[in-house]
Amino acid sequence: MNDGLDDNTITKIRNIVLSHTGIFFDDLHINDLVRHISSVCTDLKISNKTCIEQIDDSSFLTKFLEILINYITIGETYFFRDNNLFLYLRDYLLPDLIQIRRKEKKLYLRIWSAACSSGEEPYSLAMLLRYLLFDLEDWDIFLMATDINQKKLDNAQEGIYSRWSFRNDPIIPVDSFFSRMHDNQVKIDDSVRSMVRFERINLVRDTTFSHAFGPSSLDLILCRNVLMYFSPDKSHEVVAHLVNSLRFGGFLIVSPQEIGIIQGHGTRMLKKGSVFLHEKINPGSKTEVSDPSCISSDNNTIIDFFPENELPEEDNFDVLDIIDYPEGIQLIEKPEPGINLSGTLVHENEDPLFNQLITDNFLDEAGRIILQSGYDYTPLLVKQMEIIIRAYAGNGEYDKALGWSDRLIAVDVLNPRPYLLKAAILDEQGLFNNSLQLLRQSLYAYHDYLPAHLAIAGIYSKTGKLDLARHHYEMAISILEAKDEDTILEETEGIPAQKMKDMINMLLRER
């Protein structure tokens, strides 16, 4: 154990972090916390022992937590992250809301980007509003962006970004909103920057949302990829606070992985593809929909809110009515289930047209076949989604591979396998920290998921963190001990448990 960091001390600091931020480090990730604590002590230029001895001093604890938060809340974001979501905002939600306000002659909008990190999300919203509102100067726009990490907020207010913040193609023209700087950096224009009000807010502790308009007044809140890191109690407290900040009919948007946390908080869920929205409902009003088929078995209202024949035209394949197949590909009529075109028996997981498109590298068209099947995700569709992810990644089309990975995660947020697949894509691009974050999420879904431990160990080995690699290899050994020697392991191309254990032990002996 590091100097001064015994088990009791670590437990004490873990509880302080949980109380202050809502973030819980379980036993599997306790080494991450230890590493962060040591980094804070280094930043303060004192030994671990001296640092811990002062932890009960309230003024020192404030300084300690401020630095620690900077280490444990390194958010990963970029402009127009989640193309489908921003297309829906551009084509439907915001235009509809703007039209309503024009009819009411009440030209105002109230939006909150919670856990905004370095600011790409609120600035994306600001640029989108400038794009949609020709008379922006006549509108009263309240666009607040908050985060607990002051260092990230400082970066956001500065508004300087590298090319890495533009991993998605913008859904609107944005060149006029940026000026070029040295080292391939750009600075966001003051016309956009002035639209966003940045504040430091701790979602766990600052539970009384207040501004000039009062509580329960916001039209839209985006709080994505943060609730999953809170303990269950804290996440539900934060959700109650967020929902309370909305007006009736306002929307809360979280990531697909977090939708289960929102249930039971006075909202109904609306879904289209990978886009999920939670509408705040008035308890005194009727919330039924006219089509009973829109009600799911778990009593959440699921509404397909794109009108028929009015789907947005965009490059993520939500236009399903007509498929233009490339030259040489013929649309063949699908045979009866279980019989192929020659009349012989086929496996239920085969689709001749899909397989042909994949083989001929017509991946966009193959993707449309998946989406044309609707949202009844059978084992066949899940398998096809995995195939198309691997195919796009193999072509180096990483953005499309990642987009399909997000779709696959949304199908079953408690399945660790899609996280592993997305992490492999990020790993291939050298984005090791991002890959590790996804692999940890897979372990949240299934603590003993062997492929994730092996992948984490591999990344730590490549990045020179051999002690951490050893820890995960040893975790893998303990998982393998509980398996029969001849058990064929998932994601290992047919390697049995005993052979895998021997391979890991050989790696450990070489260190």
C-alpha positions as CSV (number, residue, x, y, z in Angstrom):
1,M,0.0,0.0,0.0
2,N,1.2,3.5,-0.7
3,D,2.7,5.6,2.1
4,G,-0.1,6.7,4.4
5,L,-2.8,5.1,2.4
6,D,-4.0,2.1,4.5
7,D,-7.3,0.5,4.0
8,N,-9.1,2.6,6.6
9,T,-7.8,5.8,5.1
10,I,-8.9,4.8,1.6
11,T,-12.4,3.8,2.9
12,K,-12.6,7.2,4.6
13,I,-11.7,9.1,1.5
14,R,-14.0,6.9,-0.7
15,N,-16.9,7.8,1.6
16,I,-16.0,11.5,1.5
17,V,-16.0,11.4,-2.3
18,L,-19.3,9.6,-2.3
19,S,-20.9,12.2,0.0
20,H,-19.5,15.1,-1.9
21,T,-19.9,14.1,-5.5
22,G,-22.1,11.0,-5.5
23,I,-19.4,9.0,-7.3
24,F,-18.8,5.6,-5.8
25,F,-15.6,3.7,-6.2
26,D,-16.3,0.0,-5.7
27,D,-13.6,-2.5,-4.7
28,L,-12.8,-3.2,-8.4
29,H,-11.9,0.4,-9.0
30,I,-10.3,1.2,-5.7
31,N,-6.9,1.3,-7.3
32,D,-8.1,4.1,-9.5
33,L,-9.0,6.1,-6.4
34,V,-5.6,5.4,-4.8
35,R,-3.9,6.6,-7.9
36,H,-5.9,9.8,-7.9
37,I,-5.2,10.4,-4.2
38,S,-1.5,10.1,-4.8
39,S,-1.7,12.5,-7.7
40,V,-3.4,15.1,-5.5
41,C,-0.7,14.7,-2.9
42,T,1.9,15.2,-5.6
43,D,0.2,18.3,-6.9
44,L,0.1,19.7,-3.3
45,K,3.9,18.9,-3.1
46,I,3.5,16.9,0.1
47,S,3.8,13.2,0.9
48,N,0.8,10.9,1.0
49,K,1.2,10.6,4.8
50,T,1.3,14.4,5.4
51,C,-1.6,14.8,3.0
52,I,-3.8,12.3,4.8
53,E,-2.9,13.6,8.2
54,Q,-4.5,17.0,7.2
55,I,-7.7,15.5,5.7
56,D,-9.8,16.3,8.8
57,D,-8.9,20.0,8.5
58,S,-11.9,21.5,6.7
59,S,-9.9,24.2,4.8
60,F,-7.4,21.6,3.6
61,L,-10.2,19.1,2.7
62,T,-11.8,21.8,0.5
63,K,-8.5,22.2,-1.4
64,F,-7.9,18.5,-1.6
65,L,-11.4,17.7,-3.0
66,E,-11.1,20.4,-5.6
67,I,-8.0,18.9,-7.0
68,L,-9.3,15.3,-6.6
69,I,-12.5,16.2,-8.5
70,N,-10.4,17.3,-11.4
71,Y,-8.8,13.8,-11.6
72,I,-12.0,11.8,-11.2
73,T,-14.3,13.8,-13.5
74,I,-12.4,13.9,-16.8
75,G,-15.3,14.1,-19.2
76,E,-15.0,12.9,-22.8
77,T,-17.0,15.1,-25.2
78,Y,-17.0,16.8,-28.6
79,F,-19.2,19.0,-30.8
80,F,-22.5,17.6,-31.8
81,R,-21.8,14.4,-29.9
82,D,-24.5,11.8,-30.8
83,N,-25.5,12.8,-34.3
84,N,-29.0,11.3,-34.1
85,L,-29.8,13.4,-31.0
86,F,-28.7,16.7,-32.5
87,L,-30.5,15.9,-35.8
88,Y,-33.7,15.4,-33.8
89,L,-33.1,18.6,-32.0
90,R,-32.5,20.4,-35.3
91,D,-35.4,19.0,-37.2
92,Y,-38.1,18.4,-34.7
93,L,-37.8,19.3,-31.0
94,L,-36.4,22.9,-31.2
95,P,-38.4,23.9,-34.4
96,D,-41.6,22.7,-32.8
97,L,-40.9,24.6,-29.6
98,I,-39.9,27.7,-31.5
99,Q,-43.1,27.5,-33.5
100,I,-45.2,27.2,-30.3
101,R,-43.5,30.2,-28.7
102,R,-44.0,32.3,-31.9
103,K,-47.7,31.5,-31.8
104,E,-47.9,32.4,-28.1
105,K,-45.8,35.6,-28.8
106,K,-43.5,34.5,-26.0
107,L,-40.0,34.5,-27.5
108,Y,-37.9,32.7,-24.9
109,L,-36.1,29.4,-24.5
110,R,-34.7,27.9,-21.3
111,I,-32.0,25.2,-21.6
112,W,-29.5,23.6,-19.2
113,S,-26.5,21.5,-20.2
114,A,-25.6,19.7,-17.0
115,A,-22.1,18.2,-16.5
116,C,-21.0,20.1,-19.6
117,S,-17.3,19.3,-19.2
118,S,-15.2,21.5,-21.6
119,G,-18.2,23.1,-23.2
120,E,-18.7,21.4,-26.6
121,E,-22.3,20.4,-25.8
122,P,-23.6,23.9,-24.8
123,Y,-21.8,25.6,-27.6
124,S,-23.3,23.0,-30.0
125,L,-26.7,24.0,-28.7
126,A,-25.9,27.7,-29.0
127,M,-24.7,27.3,-32.7
128,L,-27.9,25.3,-33.4
129,L,-30.1,28.0,-32.0
130,R,-28.3,30.7,-34.1
131,Y,-28.9,28.5,-37.1
132,L,-32.6,28.1,-36.4
133,L,-33.5,31.6,-35.2
134,F,-33.2,34.2,-38.0
135,D,-34.4,36.7,-35.4
136,L,-32.2,35.6,-32.6
137,E,-31.8,39.2,-31.3
138,D,-35.6,39.3,-30.5
139,W,-35.4,36.2,-28.3
140,D,-34.6,35.8,-24.6
141,I,-32.3,32.8,-24.6
142,F,-31.2,31.2,-21.3
143,L,-28.6,28.6,-22.0
144,M,-26.8,27.5,-18.8
145,A,-23.9,25.1,-18.7
146,T,-22.6,23.6,-15.4
147,D,-20.0,21.2,-14.2
148,I,-18.3,20.3,-10.9
149,N,-14.8,20.5,-12.5
150,Q,-13.6,24.1,-12.3
151,K,-10.7,23.4,-14.6
152,K,-13.0,22.1,-17.3
153,L,-15.2,25.1,-16.9
154,D,-12.3,27.5,-17.3
155,N,-11.4,25.7,-20.5
156,A,-15.0,26.0,-21.7
157,Q,-15.1,29.7,-21.0
158,E,-11.9,30.2,-22.9
159,G,-13.5,28.5,-25.9
160,I,-10.3,27.2,-27.6
161,Y,-10.5,23.7,-29.1
162,S,-8.4,21.3,-31.1
163,R,-9.4,19.2,-34.1
164,W,-10.2,16.3,-31.8
165,S,-13.3,18.2,-30.6
166,F,-14.7,17.9,-34.1
167,R,-14.9,14.1,-34.4
168,N,-18.5,14.3,-35.8
169,D,-19.3,16.1,-38.9
170,P,-21.3,19.2,-37.9
171,I,-25.0,19.0,-38.7
172,I,-25.0,22.7,-39.6
173,P,-22.4,25.1,-41.2
174,V,-20.1,26.1,-38.4
175,D,-17.1,27.8,-40.0
176,S,-18.3,31.2,-39.3
177,F,-18.5,30.5,-35.6
178,F,-14.8,29.8,-35.2
179,S,-11.5,31.6,-35.9
180,R,-8.3,29.7,-36.6
181,M,-5.4,29.9,-34.2
182,H,-1.9,28.4,-34.2
183,D,-1.2,24.7,-33.8
184,N,-4.4,23.8,-35.6
185,Q,-6.6,25.1,-32.8
186,V,-9.7,27.2,-33.2
187,K,-11.5,29.7,-31.0
188,I,-15.2,29.9,-30.7
189,D,-16.7,33.3,-31.8
190,D,-17.9,35.7,-29.1
191,S,-21.4,35.7,-30.7
192,V,-21.7,32.0,-29.6
193,R,-19.7,32.2,-26.4
194,S,-21.8,35.1,-25.1
195,M,-24.9,32.9,-25.4
196,V,-23.7,30.4,-22.8
197,R,-23.7,31.1,-19.0
198,F,-21.2,28.8,-17.3
199,E,-21.5,28.0,-13.6
200,R,-19.9,25.5,-11.2
201,I,-22.6,23.3,-9.8
202,N,-22.3,20.1,-7.8
203,L,-25.4,18.1,-8.9
204,V,-25.4,16.1,-5.7
205,R,-25.1,19.0,-3.3
206,D,-26.6,22.0,-5.2
207,T,-30.1,20.7,-5.2
208,T,-32.0,24.0,-5.2
209,F,-32.0,25.2,-8.8
210,S,-32.6,28.9,-8.9
211,H,-32.3,31.7,-11.4
212,A,-34.3,34.7,-12.5
213,F,-37.1,32.5,-13.8
214,G,-37.6,30.3,-10.7
215,P,-37.7,26.5,-10.5
216,S,-39.7,24.3,-12.8
217,S,-39.2,26.5,-15.8
218,L,-36.8,24.8,-18.1
219,D,-37.7,23.6,-21.6
220,L,-34.8,21.2,-22.0
221,I,-32.1,19.6,-19.9
222,L,-29.2,17.5,-21.3
223,C,-27.4,15.5,-18.6
224,R,-25.6,12.7,-20.4
225,N,-23.0,10.1,-19.3
226,V,-22.9,11.3,-15.7
227,L,-25.7,9.6,-13.7
228,M,-24.1,6.2,-14.4
229,Y,-21.2,7.1,-12.1
230,F,-23.3,8.0,-9.1
231,S,-24.4,5.6,-6.4
232,P,-28.1,4.5,-6.9
233,D,-29.3,6.8,-4.0
234,K,-27.4,9.8,-5.3
235,S,-28.5,9.3,-8.9
236,H,-32.1,9.2,-8.0
237,E,-31.7,12.4,-5.9
238,V,-30.1,14.1,-8.9
239,V,-32.8,12.9,-11.3
240,A,-35.5,14.3,-8.9
241,H,-33.7,17.6,-8.9
242,L,-33.4,17.7,-12.7
243,V,-37.0,16.8,-13.3
244,N,-38.1,19.4,-10.8
245,S,-36.2,22.0,-12.8
246,L,-38.3,21.3,-15.9
247,R,-41.6,22.8,-16.8
248,F,-44.5,20.4,-17.5
249,G,-43.9,19.2,-21.0
250,G,-40.1,19.9,-20.8
251,F,-37.6,17.3,-21.7
252,L,-34.7,15.6,-19.9
253,I,-32.2,13.8,-22.1
254,V,-29.7,11.3,-20.7
255,S,-27.5,8.8,-22.4
256,P,-29.1,5.5,-23.6
257,Q,-27.1,3.7,-20.8
258,E,-28.9,5.8,-18.2
259,I,-32.5,5.6,-19.2
260,G,-33.4,3.0,-16.5
261,I,-32.4,5.5,-13.8
262,I,-35.1,8.0,-14.8
263,Q,-38.1,5.7,-14.2
264,G,-40.5,6.7,-11.5
265,H,-39.8,10.4,-11.5
266,G,-42.9,11.9,-13.0
267,T,-41.8,11.5,-16.6
268,R,-42.7,9.4,-19.7
269,M,-40.1,8.1,-22.1
270,L,-40.3,8.9,-25.8
271,K,-38.0,6.9,-28.1
272,K,-36.9,6.9,-31.7
273,G,-34.0,4.8,-32.7
274,S,-31.1,5.6,-30.3
275,V,-32.7,8.9,-29.2
276,F,-34.5,8.8,-25.8
277,L,-36.3,11.7,-24.2
278,H,-38.1,11.9,-20.9
279,E,-41.0,14.3,-20.8
280,K,-42.1,15.8,-17.5
281,I,-45.8,15.1,-17.2
282,N,-48.5,16.9,-15.1
283,P,-49.9,14.4,-12.6
284,G,-53.3,16.0,-13.0
285,S,-53.4,15.6,-16.7
286,K,-54.2,12.6,-18.9
287,T,-51.1,11.1,-20.4
288,E,-52.6,8.3,-22.5
289,V,-51.8,8.1,-26.2
290,S,-54.4,7.4,-28.8
291,D,-52.7,4.2,-30.1
292,P,-52.7,1.5,-27.4
293,S,-49.8,-0.2,-29.1
294,C,-47.6,2.7,-28.1
295,I,-47.8,1.5,-24.5
296,S,-45.0,-0.9,-23.5
297,S,-45.3,-3.7,-21.1
298,D,-43.4,-1.8,-18.3
299,N,-46.0,1.0,-18.4
300,N,-43.5,3.5,-19.9
301,T,-45.1,5.4,-22.8
302,I,-43.1,4.8,-25.9
303,I,-44.1,7.1,-28.8
304,D,-42.7,7.1,-32.3
305,F,-42.7,10.9,-32.7
306,F,-41.5,11.1,-36.3
307,P,-44.6,11.6,-38.4
308,E,-45.0,9.1,-41.2
309,N,-43.0,10.0,-44.4
310,E,-41.3,12.9,-42.5
311,L,-38.1,11.2,-41.3
312,P,-35.0,13.4,-41.3
313,E,-32.7,12.8,-44.2
314,E,-29.3,12.2,-42.7
315,D,-26.3,9.8,-43.0
316,N,-27.1,7.6,-40.0
317,F,-29.7,5.6,-42.0
318,D,-33.0,6.6,-40.3
319,V,-34.6,7.0,-43.8
320,L,-36.1,3.6,-44.2
321,D,-38.9,3.9,-46.7
322,I,-36.8,3.5,-49.8
323,I,-33.5,1.7,-50.1
324,D,-31.4,2.5,-53.3
325,Y,-29.2,-0.5,-53.6
326,P,-25.9,-0.2,-55.5
327,E,-25.5,-1.3,-59.0
328,G,-25.2,-5.1,-59.2
329,I,-27.2,-5.7,-56.0
330,Q,-30.7,-7.0,-56.6
331,L,-33.4,-6.9,-54.1
332,I,-34.5,-10.5,-53.6
333,E,-37.7,-11.5,-52.1
334,K,-37.1,-13.1,-48.7
335,P,-38.1,-16.8,-48.5
336,E,-40.2,-18.4,-45.9
337,P,-38.4,-18.7,-42.5
338,G,-36.0,-21.6,-42.4
339,I,-35.8,-22.1,-46.2
340,N,-33.2,-20.5,-48.5
341,L,-33.7,-19.6,-52.2
342,S,-32.7,-23.1,-53.3
343,G,-35.3,-24.6,-51.0
344,T,-32.7,-26.0,-48.5
345,L,-32.8,-25.5,-44.8
346,V,-30.9,-22.4,-43.5
347,H,-29.9,-21.3,-40.0
348,E,-32.3,-18.8,-38.4
349,N,-29.4,-16.3,-38.0
350,E,-28.8,-16.0,-41.8
351,D,-30.1,-13.2,-44.0
352,P,-28.9,-13.7,-47.6
353,L,-29.3,-10.1,-48.7
354,F,-27.6,-8.7,-45.6
355,N,-24.7,-11.2,-45.9
356,Q,-24.3,-10.3,-49.6
357,L,-24.1,-6.6,-48.8
358,I,-21.5,-7.1,-46.1
359,T,-19.4,-9.4,-48.4
360,D,-19.5,-6.8,-51.1
361,N,-18.7,-4.0,-48.6
362,F,-22.0,-2.1,-49.1
363,L,-22.2,-1.4,-45.4
364,D,-24.6,1.6,-45.5
365,E,-27.2,-0.5,-47.3
366,A,-26.7,-3.4,-44.9
367,G,-27.3,-0.9,-42.1
368,R,-30.6,0.1,-43.6
369,I,-31.7,-3.5,-43.6
370,I,-31.2,-3.6,-39.8
371,L,-33.1,-0.4,-39.2
372,Q,-35.9,-1.4,-41.6
373,S,-36.6,-4.3,-39.2
374,G,-37.8,-1.9,-36.6
375,Y,-36.9,-2.0,-32.9
376,D,-37.8,-5.6,-32.0
377,Y,-34.2,-6.6,-31.4
378,T,-34.0,-10.3,-32.1
379,P,-30.7,-12.3,-31.7
380,L,-30.4,-12.0,-35.5
381,L,-30.5,-8.2,-35.4
382,V,-28.0,-8.0,-32.5
383,K,-25.7,-10.3,-34.4
384,Q,-26.0,-8.2,-37.6
385,M,-25.3,-5.1,-35.6
386,E,-22.1,-6.6,-34.3
387,I,-21.1,-7.7,-37.8
388,I,-21.6,-4.2,-39.2
389,I,-19.7,-2.6,-36.4
390,R,-16.7,-4.9,-37.1
391,A,-17.0,-4.2,-40.8
392,Y,-17.0,-0.4,-40.4
393,A,-14.0,-0.6,-38.0
394,G,-12.2,-2.9,-40.4
395,N,-12.6,-0.2,-43.1
396,G,-11.3,2.5,-40.8
397,E,-14.7,4.2,-40.7
398,Y,-14.5,4.6,-37.0
399,D,-17.2,7.2,-36.6
400,K,-19.8,4.9,-38.1
401,A,-18.6,2.0,-36.1
402,L,-18.9,4.0,-32.9
403,G,-22.4,5.2,-33.9
404,W,-23.6,1.6,-34.4
405,S,-21.9,0.6,-31.1
406,D,-24.0,3.2,-29.3
407,R,-27.1,1.7,-31.0
408,L,-26.1,-1.7,-29.8
409,I,-25.5,-0.5,-26.2
410,A,-28.9,1.1,-26.2
411,V,-30.5,-2.3,-27.0
412,D,-29.4,-3.7,-23.7
413,V,-27.6,-1.4,-21.4
414,L,-26.8,-4.2,-19.0
415,N,-25.1,-6.4,-21.5
416,P,-21.3,-6.0,-21.2
417,R,-20.4,-7.3,-24.7
418,P,-21.4,-4.1,-26.6
419,Y,-19.2,-2.0,-24.3
420,L,-16.3,-4.3,-25.1
421,L,-16.9,-4.0,-28.8
422,K,-16.9,-0.2,-28.7
423,A,-13.8,-0.2,-26.4
424,A,-11.9,-2.3,-29.0
425,I,-12.6,0.4,-31.7
426,L,-11.3,3.2,-29.4
427,D,-8.3,1.0,-28.5
428,E,-7.5,0.6,-32.2
429,Q,-7.4,4.3,-32.6
430,G,-5.0,4.7,-29.7
431,L,-7.7,6.2,-27.4
432,F,-6.7,4.2,-24.4
433,N,-8.3,6.3,-21.7
434,N,-11.7,6.3,-23.6
435,S,-11.4,2.6,-24.1
436,L,-10.7,2.0,-20.4
437,Q,-13.8,4.0,-19.5
438,L,-16.0,1.7,-21.7
439,L,-14.4,-1.4,-20.3
440,R,-15.1,-0.2,-16.8
441,Q,-18.7,0.2,-17.8
442,S,-18.8,-3.4,-19.1
443,L,-17.6,-4.4,-15.6
444,Y,-20.3,-2.3,-14.0
445,A,-22.8,-4.4,-16.0
446,Y,-21.0,-7.7,-15.2
447,H,-18.3,-7.8,-12.5
448,D,-16.7,-11.1,-13.7
449,Y,-16.7,-10.3,-17.4
450,L,-13.4,-12.0,-18.3
451,P,-12.9,-10.3,-21.8
452,A,-13.0,-6.9,-20.2
453,H,-10.4,-7.8,-17.6
454,L,-8.1,-9.1,-20.3
455,A,-8.7,-6.0,-22.5
456,I,-8.0,-3.7,-19.6
457,A,-4.8,-5.6,-18.7
458,G,-3.7,-5.4,-22.4
459,I,-4.1,-1.6,-22.4
460,Y,-2.3,-1.1,-19.1
461,S,0.5,-3.3,-20.5
462,K,0.8,-1.2,-23.7
463,T,0.9,2.0,-21.7
464,G,3.5,0.8,-19.2
465,K,1.2,0.5,-16.2
466,L,2.4,-3.0,-15.4
467,D,1.1,-3.1,-11.8
468,L,-2.4,-2.4,-13.0
469,A,-2.1,-4.9,-15.8
470,R,-1.0,-7.5,-13.3
471,H,-4.0,-6.7,-11.1
472,H,-6.4,-7.4,-14.0
473,Y,-4.6,-10.5,-15.1
474,E,-4.8,-11.8,-11.6
475,M,-8.6,-11.0,-11.6
476,A,-8.8,-13.0,-14.9
477,I,-7.0,-16.0,-13.3
478,S,-9.5,-16.0,-10.4
479,I,-12.4,-16.0,-12.8
480,L,-10.8,-18.8,-14.8
481,E,-10.3,-20.9,-11.6
482,A,-14.1,-21.3,-11.3
483,K,-14.4,-22.6,-14.9
484,D,-14.0,-26.2,-16.2
485,E,-10.7,-26.6,-18.0
486,D,-12.3,-27.3,-21.3
487,T,-14.8,-24.5,-21.3
488,I,-14.5,-22.4,-24.5
489,L,-14.2,-18.8,-23.6
490,E,-16.2,-15.9,-25.1
491,E,-14.3,-13.5,-27.4
492,T,-11.1,-15.6,-27.5
493,E,-11.5,-17.4,-30.8
494,G,-12.1,-20.8,-29.2
495,I,-9.4,-20.8,-26.5
496,P,-10.3,-23.1,-23.6
497,A,-10.1,-21.9,-20.0
498,Q,-7.0,-23.9,-19.0
499,K,-5.0,-22.8,-22.0
500,M,-6.0,-19.2,-21.3
501,K,-4.9,-19.5,-17.7
502,D,-1.5,-20.9,-18.8
503,M,-1.1,-18.0,-21.2
504,I,-1.8,-15.5,-18.5
505,N,0.5,-17.2,-16.1
506,M,3.3,-17.1,-18.7
507,L,2.7,-13.4,-19.1
508,L,2.9,-12.8,-15.4
509,R,6.1,-14.8,-15.1
510,E,7.7,-12.6,-17.7
511,R,7.1,-9.4,-15.8
